[in-house]
Amino acid sequence: MGRAFEYRKASKMARWDKMAKSFSKIGKDIALAVKAGGPDADANPALRRCIQNAKGANMPKDNVERAIKKASGADAENYEEITYEGYGQGGVAFFVECTTNNTTRTVANVRAIFNKFDGNLGKNGELAFVFDRKGIFSLDKSQIKMDWDDFEMEMIDGGAEEIDSDEEEVMLTTAFEDFGALSHKLDELNIEVKSAELQRIANNTKEVTEEQFKANMKMLDRFEEDDDVQNVYHNMEITDELMESL
Protein backbone atom coordinates (compact mmCIF):
# COMPACT_ATOMS: atom_id res chain seq x y z
CA MET A 1 0.00 0.00 0.00
CA GLY A 2 1.13 3.55 -0.67
CA ARG A 3 2.05 6.05 2.04
CA ALA A 4 -1.07 8.13 1.45
CA PHE A 5 -3.37 5.10 1.69
CA GLU A 6 -1.83 3.98 4.97
CA TYR A 7 -1.93 7.58 6.19
CA ARG A 8 -5.64 7.82 5.45
CA LYS A 9 -6.40 4.56 7.24
CA ALA A 10 -4.43 5.77 10.26
CA SER A 11 -6.23 9.08 10.02
CA LYS A 12 -9.60 7.41 10.29
CA MET A 13 -8.40 5.31 13.20
CA ALA A 14 -7.03 8.40 14.92
CA ARG A 15 -10.30 10.35 14.47
CA TRP A 16 -8.91 13.03 12.11
CA ASP A 17 -11.51 12.15 9.51
CA LYS A 18 -14.39 13.56 11.58
CA MET A 19 -13.00 17.08 11.22
CA ALA A 20 -11.96 16.76 7.55
CA LYS A 21 -15.60 15.99 6.61
CA SER A 22 -17.39 18.42 8.89
CA PHE A 23 -19.99 20.72 7.42
CA SER A 24 -18.21 23.72 8.89
CA LYS A 25 -15.00 22.90 7.03
CA ILE A 26 -16.80 22.37 3.75
CA GLY A 27 -18.69 25.66 4.21
CA LYS A 28 -15.39 27.54 4.58
CA ASP A 29 -13.94 25.73 1.57
CA ILE A 30 -16.97 26.82 -0.44
CA ALA A 31 -16.52 30.43 0.71
CA LEU A 32 -12.87 30.42 -0.42
CA ALA A 33 -13.72 28.77 -3.75
CA VAL A 34 -16.51 31.25 -4.51
CA LYS A 35 -14.29 34.18 -3.58
CA ALA A 36 -11.54 32.95 -5.91
CA GLY A 37 -13.59 31.77 -8.88
CA GLY A 38 -17.24 32.79 -8.56
CA PRO A 39 -20.48 30.92 -7.73
CA ASP A 40 -20.86 29.00 -11.02
CA ALA A 41 -19.67 25.44 -10.36
CA ASP A 42 -19.45 24.68 -14.10
CA ALA A 43 -16.85 27.42 -14.49
CA ASN A 44 -15.17 26.97 -11.11
CA PRO A 45 -13.30 23.64 -10.63
CA ALA A 46 -12.50 24.42 -6.99
CA LEU A 47 -16.18 24.96 -6.18
CA ARG A 48 -17.10 21.82 -8.10
CA ARG A 49 -14.64 19.88 -5.93
CA CYS A 50 -16.20 21.38 -2.76
CA ILE A 51 -19.65 20.28 -3.91
CA GLN A 52 -18.33 16.76 -4.54
CA ASN A 53 -16.84 16.68 -1.05
CA ALA A 54 -20.09 17.95 0.44
CA LYS A 55 -21.99 15.15 -1.28
CA GLY A 56 -19.47 12.60 -0.02
CA ALA A 57 -19.97 13.94 3.51
CA ASN A 58 -23.78 13.72 3.16
CA MET A 59 -24.13 17.47 3.52
CA PRO A 60 -27.70 18.42 2.52
CA LYS A 61 -28.05 20.09 -0.87
CA ASP A 62 -29.88 23.03 0.73
CA ASN A 63 -26.89 23.66 3.00
CA VAL A 64 -24.53 23.68 0.02
CA GLU A 65 -26.71 26.09 -1.95
CA ARG A 66 -27.06 28.33 1.09
CA ALA A 67 -23.29 28.38 1.59
CA ILE A 68 -22.72 29.33 -2.06
CA LYS A 69 -25.33 32.10 -1.89
CA LYS A 70 -23.88 33.45 1.35
CA ALA A 71 -20.34 33.39 -0.04
CA SER A 72 -21.35 35.33 -3.13
CA GLY A 73 -23.29 38.01 -1.23
CA ALA A 74 -22.15 41.48 -0.24
CA ASP A 75 -21.94 40.50 3.43
CA ALA A 76 -19.83 37.38 2.85
CA GLU A 77 -17.24 36.51 5.48
CA ASN A 78 -13.71 37.47 4.42
CA TYR A 79 -11.83 34.23 5.10
CA GLU A 80 -8.15 33.63 4.44
CA GLU A 81 -6.00 30.54 4.64
CA ILE A 82 -3.02 30.45 6.98
CA THR A 83 -0.73 27.66 8.18
CA TYR A 84 1.27 27.06 11.35
CA GLU A 85 4.06 24.60 12.05
CA GLY A 86 5.37 23.29 15.32
CA TYR A 87 6.36 20.32 17.42
CA GLY A 88 4.58 18.13 19.93
CA GLN A 89 6.10 15.87 22.52
CA GLY A 90 8.86 13.53 21.35
CA GLY A 91 9.77 15.88 18.52
CA VAL A 92 6.65 15.03 16.51
CA ALA A 93 6.09 17.54 13.70
CA PHE A 94 2.63 19.17 13.47
CA PHE A 95 1.36 21.10 10.45
CA VAL A 96 -1.85 23.04 11.13
CA GLU A 97 -3.99 24.47 8.31
CA CYS A 98 -6.50 27.17 9.25
CA THR A 99 -9.20 29.20 7.54
CA THR A 100 -9.97 32.33 9.50
CA ASN A 101 -11.53 35.78 9.49
CA ASN A 102 -9.33 36.88 12.42
CA THR A 103 -5.66 35.92 12.23
CA THR A 104 -4.87 37.50 15.61
CA ARG A 105 -7.35 35.17 17.32
CA THR A 106 -6.17 32.17 15.36
CA VAL A 107 -2.45 32.47 16.06
CA ALA A 108 -3.16 33.07 19.75
CA ASN A 109 -5.29 29.91 19.92
CA VAL A 110 -2.77 27.79 18.03
CA ARG A 111 0.12 28.97 20.22
CA ALA A 112 -1.92 28.32 23.38
CA ILE A 113 -2.67 24.75 22.30
CA PHE A 114 0.99 24.00 21.59
CA ASN A 115 1.98 25.47 24.96
CA LYS A 116 -0.70 23.61 26.91
CA PHE A 117 0.67 20.23 25.81
CA ASP A 118 4.37 21.09 26.14
CA GLY A 119 4.81 21.58 22.41
CA ASN A 120 6.12 24.66 20.67
CA LEU A 121 5.07 26.79 17.73
CA GLY A 122 7.82 27.02 15.13
CA LYS A 123 8.53 29.18 12.10
CA ASN A 124 6.66 28.71 8.84
CA GLY A 125 8.72 26.76 6.36
CA GLU A 126 10.83 24.78 8.80
CA LEU A 127 8.76 21.61 8.32
CA ALA A 128 8.64 21.74 4.53
CA PHE A 129 11.01 18.76 4.36
CA VAL A 130 8.76 16.58 6.56
CA PHE A 131 5.55 16.70 4.50
CA ASP A 132 4.86 16.20 0.80
CA ARG A 133 1.76 17.93 -0.57
CA LYS A 134 -0.34 15.47 -2.55
CA GLY A 135 -3.71 15.30 -4.23
CA ILE A 136 -5.87 12.57 -2.70
CA PHE A 137 -8.99 11.23 -4.43
CA SER A 138 -11.34 8.76 -2.75
CA LEU A 139 -13.81 6.71 -4.80
CA ASP A 140 -16.34 4.02 -4.04
CA LYS A 141 -15.04 0.88 -5.73
CA SER A 142 -18.54 0.32 -7.13
CA GLN A 143 -17.97 3.41 -9.30
CA ILE A 144 -15.39 1.55 -11.39
CA LYS A 145 -17.34 0.03 -14.28
CA MET A 146 -14.41 -0.73 -16.58
CA ASP A 147 -11.81 -3.47 -16.44
CA TRP A 148 -9.43 -2.81 -13.52
CA ASP A 149 -6.30 -2.88 -15.71
CA ASP A 150 -7.89 -0.35 -18.08
CA PHE A 151 -8.85 1.82 -15.12
CA GLU A 152 -5.29 1.78 -13.80
CA MET A 153 -3.92 2.78 -17.21
CA GLU A 154 -6.40 5.67 -17.45
CA MET A 155 -5.48 6.88 -13.97
CA ILE A 156 -1.74 6.72 -14.69
CA ASP A 157 -2.38 8.65 -17.90
CA GLY A 158 -4.21 11.25 -15.79
CA GLY A 159 -1.28 11.69 -13.41
CA ALA A 160 -1.90 9.15 -10.63
CA GLU A 161 1.27 8.20 -8.74
CA GLU A 162 -0.33 5.55 -6.55
CA ILE A 163 -3.53 3.54 -6.93
CA ASP A 164 -4.59 1.71 -3.78
CA SER A 165 -7.77 -0.11 -2.90
CA ASP A 166 -9.49 -2.33 -0.41
CA GLU A 167 -12.84 -4.07 -0.71
CA GLU A 168 -14.87 -0.84 -0.72
CA GLU A 169 -12.63 2.13 -1.47
CA VAL A 170 -10.20 3.20 -4.17
CA MET A 171 -7.68 5.87 -3.33
CA LEU A 172 -5.65 7.79 -5.90
CA THR A 173 -2.58 9.83 -5.05
CA THR A 174 -1.11 12.43 -7.37
CA ALA A 175 1.53 15.11 -7.25
CA PHE A 176 0.30 18.56 -6.24
CA GLU A 177 0.82 19.91 -9.76
CA ASP A 178 -1.17 17.04 -11.34
CA PHE A 179 -4.24 17.44 -9.12
CA GLY A 180 -6.26 19.29 -11.79
CA ALA A 181 -5.31 16.86 -14.55
CA LEU A 182 -6.46 13.81 -12.60
CA SER A 183 -9.67 15.56 -11.60
CA HIS A 184 -10.32 16.27 -15.28
CA LYS A 185 -9.60 12.64 -16.20
CA LEU A 186 -12.15 11.38 -13.67
CA ASP A 187 -14.74 13.83 -14.99
CA GLU A 188 -13.97 12.67 -18.52
CA LEU A 189 -14.66 9.06 -17.53
CA ASN A 190 -17.83 10.03 -15.61
CA ILE A 191 -16.39 8.63 -12.38
CA GLU A 192 -17.84 10.38 -9.35
CA VAL A 193 -15.49 10.92 -6.42
CA LYS A 194 -16.37 10.81 -2.73
CA SER A 195 -13.73 13.37 -1.89
CA ALA A 196 -10.87 15.19 -3.58
CA GLU A 197 -8.42 17.02 -1.35
CA LEU A 198 -4.92 18.38 -1.15
CA GLN A 199 -3.25 16.78 1.86
CA ARG A 200 0.18 16.83 3.46
CA ILE A 201 1.65 13.35 3.74
CA ALA A 202 4.52 12.78 6.15
CA ASN A 203 7.58 11.34 4.41
CA ASN A 204 8.95 9.93 7.67
CA THR A 205 7.47 8.94 11.02
CA LYS A 206 8.53 9.58 14.58
CA GLU A 207 8.37 6.88 17.23
CA VAL A 208 7.04 8.04 20.60
CA THR A 209 6.45 6.62 24.04
CA GLU A 210 2.96 5.80 25.28
CA GLU A 211 2.96 8.94 27.44
CA GLN A 212 4.06 11.16 24.54
CA PHE A 213 1.48 9.53 22.27
CA LYS A 214 -1.36 10.26 24.68
CA ALA A 215 -0.26 13.89 25.11
CA ASN A 216 0.03 14.40 21.35
CA MET A 217 -3.38 12.82 20.75
CA LYS A 218 -4.91 15.18 23.30
CA MET A 219 -3.27 18.10 21.51
CA LEU A 220 -4.61 16.79 18.19
CA ASP A 221 -8.11 16.64 19.67
CA ARG A 222 -7.81 20.20 20.92
CA PHE A 223 -6.75 21.43 17.47
CA GLU A 224 -9.72 19.62 15.94
CA GLU A 225 -12.07 21.38 18.34
CA ASP A 226 -10.87 24.85 17.29
CA ASP A 227 -13.28 26.42 14.80
CA ASP A 228 -10.48 28.03 12.78
CA VAL A 229 -8.55 24.79 12.21
CA GLN A 230 -9.33 22.96 8.98
CA ASN A 231 -6.74 20.17 8.96
CA VAL A 232 -3.93 18.91 11.18
CA TYR A 233 -1.12 16.69 9.95
CA HIS A 234 1.71 15.08 11.90
CA ASN A 235 4.39 12.47 11.52
CA MET A 236 3.79 10.50 14.71
CA GLU A 237 3.97 6.74 14.21
CA ILE A 238 0.66 5.18 15.21
CA THR A 239 0.53 1.50 16.13
CA ASP A 240 -2.33 -0.73 17.24
CA GLU A 241 -0.67 -1.05 20.65
CA LEU A 242 -0.58 2.72 21.13
CA MET A 243 -4.21 3.07 20.04
CA GLU A 244 -5.22 0.45 22.58
CA SER A 245 -3.58 2.54 25.31
CA LEU A 246 -6.05 5.41 24.84
Contacts in CASP RR format, 6 or more apart in sequence:
PFRMAT RR
TARGET T0000
AUTHOR 0000-0000-0000
METHOD contacts of the structure
MODEL  1
MGRAFEYRKASKMARWDKMAKSFSKIGKDIALAVKAGGPDADANPALRRC
IQNAKGANMPKDNVERAIKKASGADAENYEEITYEGYGQGGVAFFVECTT
NNTTRTVANVRAIFNKFDGNLGKNGELAFVFDRKGIFSLDKSQIKMDWDD
FEMEMIDGGAEEIDSDEEEVMLTTAFEDFGALSHKLDELNIEVKSAELQR
IANNTKEVTEEQFKANMKMLDRFEEDDDVQNVYHNMEITDELMESL
1 164 0 8 1.000
2 162 0 8 1.000
2 164 0 8 1.000
2 173 0 8 1.000
3 162 0 8 1.000
3 173 0 8 1.000
3 201 0 8 1.000
3 202 0 8 1.000
3 203 0 8 1.000
4 134 0 8 1.000
4 136 0 8 1.000
4 162 0 8 1.000
4 164 0 8 1.000
4 171 0 8 1.000
4 173 0 8 1.000
4 199 0 8 1.000
4 201 0 8 1.000
5 162 0 8 1.000
5 164 0 8 1.000
5 171 0 8 1.000
5 173 0 8 1.000
7 199 0 8 1.000
7 201 0 8 1.000
7 202 0 8 1.000
8 136 0 8 1.000
8 138 0 8 1.000
8 171 0 8 1.000
10 238 0 8 1.000
11 17 0 8 1.000
11 20 0 8 1.000
13 238 0 8 1.000
13 243 0 8 1.000
14 217 0 8 1.000
14 220 0 8 1.000
14 238 0 8 1.000
14 243 0 8 1.000
15 221 0 8 1.000
15 224 0 8 1.000
16 220 0 8 1.000
16 224 0 8 1.000
16 231 0 8 1.000
16 232 0 8 1.000
18 224 0 8 1.000
19 25 0 8 1.000
19 224 0 8 1.000
19 229 0 8 1.000
19 230 0 8 1.000
19 231 0 8 1.000
19 232 0 8 1.000
20 197 0 8 1.000
20 231 0 8 1.000
21 53 0 8 1.000
21 56 0 8 1.000
21 57 0 8 1.000
21 195 0 8 1.000
22 57 0 8 1.000
23 54 0 8 1.000
23 57 0 8 1.000
23 59 0 8 1.000
23 63 0 8 1.000
24 227 0 8 1.000
25 99 0 8 1.000
25 230 0 8 1.000
25 231 0 8 1.000
26 50 0 8 1.000
26 53 0 8 1.000
26 54 0 8 1.000
26 57 0 8 1.000
26 59 0 8 1.000
26 64 0 8 1.000
26 67 0 8 1.000
27 50 0 8 1.000
27 54 0 8 1.000
27 67 0 8 1.000
28 79 0 8 1.000
28 99 0 8 1.000
28 230 0 8 1.000
29 50 0 8 1.000
29 53 0 8 1.000
29 99 0 8 1.000
29 230 0 8 1.000
30 47 0 8 1.000
30 50 0 8 1.000
30 51 0 8 1.000
30 54 0 8 1.000
30 64 0 8 1.000
30 67 0 8 1.000
30 68 0 8 1.000
30 71 0 8 1.000
31 67 0 8 1.000
31 70 0 8 1.000
31 71 0 8 1.000
31 76 0 8 1.000
31 77 0 8 1.000
31 79 0 8 1.000
32 46 0 8 1.000
32 79 0 8 1.000
32 81 0 8 1.000
32 99 0 8 1.000
33 44 0 8 1.000
33 46 0 8 1.000
33 47 0 8 1.000
33 49 0 8 1.000
33 50 0 8 1.000
33 71 0 8 1.000
34 44 0 8 1.000
34 47 0 8 1.000
34 68 0 8 1.000
34 71 0 8 1.000
34 72 0 8 1.000
34 76 0 8 1.000
35 71 0 8 1.000
35 76 0 8 1.000
35 79 0 8 1.000
36 44 0 8 1.000
36 46 0 8 1.000
37 43 0 8 1.000
37 44 0 8 1.000
37 46 0 8 1.000
37 47 0 8 1.000
38 44 0 8 1.000
38 47 0 8 1.000
38 72 0 8 1.000
39 47 0 8 1.000
39 68 0 8 1.000
39 69 0 8 1.000
39 71 0 8 1.000
39 72 0 8 1.000
40 47 0 8 1.000
41 47 0 8 1.000
41 48 0 8 1.000
41 51 0 8 1.000
42 48 0 8 1.000
45 180 0 8 1.000
45 183 0 8 1.000
47 68 0 8 1.000
49 183 0 8 1.000
49 196 0 8 1.000
51 64 0 8 1.000
52 192 0 8 1.000
52 193 0 8 1.000
52 194 0 8 1.000
52 195 0 8 1.000
52 196 0 8 1.000
53 195 0 8 1.000
53 196 0 8 1.000
53 197 0 8 1.000
54 63 0 8 1.000
54 64 0 8 1.000
56 194 0 8 1.000
56 195 0 8 1.000
57 195 0 8 1.000
70 76 0 8 1.000
70 77 0 8 1.000
71 77 0 8 1.000
77 101 0 8 1.000
78 101 0 8 1.000
79 99 0 8 1.000
79 100 0 8 1.000
79 101 0 8 1.000
80 99 0 8 1.000
80 100 0 8 1.000
80 101 0 8 1.000
80 103 0 8 1.000
81 97 0 8 1.000
81 98 0 8 1.000
81 99 0 8 1.000
81 230 0 8 1.000
82 98 0 8 1.000
82 99 0 8 1.000
82 100 0 8 1.000
82 103 0 8 1.000
82 106 0 8 1.000
82 107 0 8 1.000
83 95 0 8 1.000
83 96 0 8 1.000
83 97 0 8 1.000
83 98 0 8 1.000
83 124 0 8 1.000
84 95 0 8 1.000
84 96 0 8 1.000
84 98 0 8 1.000
84 107 0 8 1.000
84 110 0 8 1.000
84 121 0 8 1.000
84 122 0 8 1.000
84 124 0 8 1.000
85 93 0 8 1.000
85 94 0 8 1.000
85 95 0 8 1.000
85 96 0 8 1.000
85 121 0 8 1.000
85 122 0 8 1.000
85 123 0 8 1.000
85 124 0 8 1.000
85 125 0 8 1.000
85 126 0 8 1.000
85 127 0 8 1.000
86 93 0 8 1.000
86 94 0 8 1.000
86 95 0 8 1.000
86 96 0 8 1.000
86 114 0 8 1.000
86 119 0 8 1.000
86 120 0 8 1.000
86 121 0 8 1.000
86 122 0 8 1.000
86 126 0 8 1.000
86 127 0 8 1.000
87 93 0 8 1.000
87 94 0 8 1.000
87 114 0 8 1.000
87 119 0 8 1.000
87 120 0 8 1.000
87 122 0 8 1.000
88 94 0 8 1.000
88 114 0 8 1.000
88 117 0 8 1.000
88 118 0 8 1.000
88 119 0 8 1.000
88 120 0 8 1.000
88 215 0 8 1.000
88 216 0 8 1.000
88 219 0 8 1.000
88 234 0 8 1.000
89 117 0 8 1.000
89 118 0 8 1.000
89 119 0 8 1.000
89 208 0 8 1.000
89 211 0 8 1.000
89 212 0 8 1.000
89 215 0 8 1.000
89 216 0 8 1.000
90 206 0 8 1.000
90 208 0 8 1.000
90 209 0 8 1.000
90 212 0 8 1.000
90 216 0 8 1.000
91 206 0 8 1.000
92 206 0 8 1.000
92 208 0 8 1.000
92 212 0 8 1.000
92 216 0 8 1.000
92 234 0 8 1.000
92 235 0 8 1.000
92 236 0 8 1.000
93 127 0 8 1.000
93 130 0 8 1.000
93 131 0 8 1.000
93 202 0 8 1.000
93 206 0 8 1.000
93 234 0 8 1.000
93 235 0 8 1.000
94 114 0 8 1.000
94 219 0 8 1.000
94 223 0 8 1.000
94 232 0 8 1.000
94 233 0 8 1.000
94 234 0 8 1.000
95 127 0 8 1.000
95 130 0 8 1.000
95 131 0 8 1.000
95 200 0 8 1.000
95 232 0 8 1.000
95 233 0 8 1.000
95 234 0 8 1.000
96 110 0 8 1.000
96 223 0 8 1.000
96 229 0 8 1.000
96 231 0 8 1.000
96 232 0 8 1.000
97 200 0 8 1.000
97 229 0 8 1.000
97 230 0 8 1.000
97 231 0 8 1.000
97 232 0 8 1.000
97 233 0 8 1.000
98 106 0 8 1.000
98 110 0 8 1.000
98 228 0 8 1.000
98 229 0 8 1.000
98 230 0 8 1.000
99 228 0 8 1.000
99 230 0 8 1.000
100 106 0 8 1.000
100 228 0 8 1.000
102 228 0 8 1.000
105 228 0 8 1.000
106 228 0 8 1.000
109 226 0 8 1.000
109 228 0 8 1.000
110 121 0 8 1.000
110 223 0 8 1.000
110 226 0 8 1.000
110 229 0 8 1.000
111 121 0 8 1.000
113 219 0 8 1.000
113 222 0 8 1.000
113 223 0 8 1.000
113 226 0 8 1.000
114 120 0 8 1.000
114 121 0 8 1.000
114 219 0 8 1.000
115 121 0 8 1.000
116 219 0 8 1.000
116 222 0 8 1.000
117 215 0 8 1.000
117 216 0 8 1.000
117 218 0 8 1.000
117 219 0 8 1.000
117 222 0 8 1.000
118 215 0 8 1.000
119 219 0 8 1.000
129 203 0 8 1.000
130 202 0 8 1.000
130 203 0 8 1.000
130 204 0 8 1.000
130 235 0 8 1.000
131 200 0 8 1.000
131 201 0 8 1.000
131 202 0 8 1.000
131 203 0 8 1.000
131 233 0 8 1.000
131 235 0 8 1.000
132 200 0 8 1.000
132 201 0 8 1.000
132 203 0 8 1.000
133 176 0 8 1.000
133 198 0 8 1.000
133 199 0 8 1.000
133 200 0 8 1.000
133 201 0 8 1.000
134 161 0 8 1.000
134 173 0 8 1.000
134 174 0 8 1.000
134 175 0 8 1.000
134 176 0 8 1.000
134 198 0 8 1.000
134 199 0 8 1.000
134 200 0 8 1.000
134 201 0 8 1.000
135 173 0 8 1.000
135 174 0 8 1.000
135 175 0 8 1.000
135 176 0 8 1.000
135 178 0 8 1.000
135 179 0 8 1.000
135 182 0 8 1.000
135 196 0 8 1.000
135 197 0 8 1.000
135 198 0 8 1.000
135 199 0 8 1.000
136 171 0 8 1.000
136 172 0 8 1.000
136 173 0 8 1.000
136 195 0 8 1.000
136 196 0 8 1.000
136 197 0 8 1.000
136 198 0 8 1.000
136 199 0 8 1.000
137 171 0 8 1.000
137 172 0 8 1.000
137 173 0 8 1.000
137 174 0 8 1.000
137 182 0 8 1.000
137 183 0 8 1.000
137 186 0 8 1.000
137 193 0 8 1.000
137 195 0 8 1.000
137 196 0 8 1.000
138 169 0 8 1.000
138 170 0 8 1.000
138 171 0 8 1.000
138 193 0 8 1.000
138 194 0 8 1.000
138 195 0 8 1.000
138 196 0 8 1.000
139 169 0 8 1.000
139 170 0 8 1.000
139 171 0 8 1.000
139 172 0 8 1.000
139 186 0 8 1.000
139 191 0 8 1.000
139 192 0 8 1.000
139 193 0 8 1.000
139 194 0 8 1.000
140 168 0 8 1.000
140 169 0 8 1.000
140 170 0 8 1.000
140 194 0 8 1.000
141 165 0 8 1.000
141 167 0 8 1.000
141 168 0 8 1.000
141 169 0 8 1.000
141 170 0 8 1.000
143 170 0 8 1.000
143 191 0 8 1.000
143 192 0 8 1.000
144 151 0 8 1.000
144 170 0 8 1.000
144 191 0 8 1.000
146 154 0 8 1.000
146 189 0 8 1.000
152 163 0 8 1.000
154 185 0 8 1.000
154 189 0 8 1.000
155 163 0 8 1.000
155 172 0 8 1.000
155 182 0 8 1.000
155 185 0 8 1.000
156 163 0 8 1.000
157 185 0 8 1.000
158 174 0 8 1.000
158 178 0 8 1.000
158 181 0 8 1.000
158 182 0 8 1.000
158 184 0 8 1.000
158 185 0 8 1.000
159 174 0 8 1.000
159 175 0 8 1.000
159 178 0 8 1.000
159 181 0 8 1.000
159 182 0 8 1.000
159 185 0 8 1.000
160 172 0 8 1.000
160 173 0 8 1.000
160 174 0 8 1.000
160 182 0 8 1.000
161 173 0 8 1.000
161 174 0 8 1.000
161 175 0 8 1.000
161 178 0 8 1.000
162 171 0 8 1.000
162 172 0 8 1.000
162 173 0 8 1.000
163 170 0 8 1.000
163 171 0 8 1.000
163 172 0 8 1.000
163 173 0 8 1.000
164 170 0 8 1.000
164 171 0 8 1.000
164 173 0 8 1.000
165 171 0 8 1.000
169 194 0 8 1.000
172 182 0 8 1.000
173 201 0 8 1.000
174 181 0 8 1.000
174 182 0 8 1.000
176 198 0 8 1.000
179 196 0 8 1.000
179 198 0 8 1.000
183 196 0 8 1.000
186 193 0 8 1.000
199 231 0 8 1.000
199 233 0 8 1.000
200 231 0 8 1.000
200 233 0 8 1.000
201 233 0 8 1.000
202 233 0 8 1.000
202 234 0 8 1.000
202 235 0 8 1.000
204 235 0 8 1.000
205 235 0 8 1.000
205 236 0 8 1.000
205 237 0 8 1.000
206 235 0 8 1.000
206 236 0 8 1.000
206 237 0 8 1.000
207 237 0 8 1.000
208 216 0 8 1.000
208 236 0 8 1.000
208 237 0 8 1.000
208 242 0 8 1.000
210 242 0 8 1.000
210 245 0 8 1.000
213 236 0 8 1.000
213 238 0 8 1.000
213 242 0 8 1.000
213 245 0 8 1.000
214 245 0 8 1.000
214 246 0 8 1.000
216 234 0 8 1.000
216 236 0 8 1.000
217 246 0 8 1.000
220 232 0 8 1.000
220 234 0 8 1.000
223 229 0 8 1.000
223 232 0 8 1.000
224 232 0 8 1.000
END
